[in-house]
Amino acid sequence: MPLDYYSNLRKHATFLRPIDNDFTETAVNHPPRFDWREKGVVTAVKTQDYQGVHCGSCWAFATAATVESAYAVAHGELRNLSEQELLDCNLENNACNGGDVDKAFR
């Protein structure tokens, strides 16, 4: 893809805004290794292709996976959410023609 394609993506990304907080402090007692998969809060890897057809649905898979894990951390229960529901019902995105995670969270 041409470089200007990526430049245009960045112009429209609402999540690329300055952060007001100062995150310069480091964690004091963090473990040398940490893996959320070992905590049981990450669902299995899923394929984004359907019957060999690729769909521009990565935004829906990323959104669902993020919410699945956040819910599991908060409530101790891992649920498998529907990417298809995001593709069908999230009107701010373009289903299989692509979308943005930040719009899916609205």
Residue pairs with C-beta under 8 A, 6 or more apart in sequence:
10 16
12 100
13 100
13 102
14 100
14 102
14 103
15 101
15 102
36 42
36 69
39 73
40 72
40 78
41 69
41 72
41 73
41 78
42 65
42 68
42 69
42 72
42 78
43 65
43 68
43 69
43 78
43 80
46 61
46 83
48 54
48 55
48 57
48 58
48 61
49 55
55 87
55 95
55 96
56 94
56 96
56 97
56 98
56 99
57 83
57 87
57 95
57 96
57 99
59 86
59 93
59 98
59 99
59 100
59 101
59 103
59 104
60 83
60 84
60 86
60 87
60 90
60 93
60 99
60 104
61 83
62 101
63 83
63 86
63 101
63 104
63 105
64 81
64 82
64 83
64 86
66 101
67 81
68 78
68 79
68 80
68 81
71 77
71 78
71 79
72 78
72 79
86 93
86 104
87 95
87 96
88 95
90 99
90 103
90 104
92 99
92 100
92 103
92 104
92 106
93 99
93 100
93 103
93 104
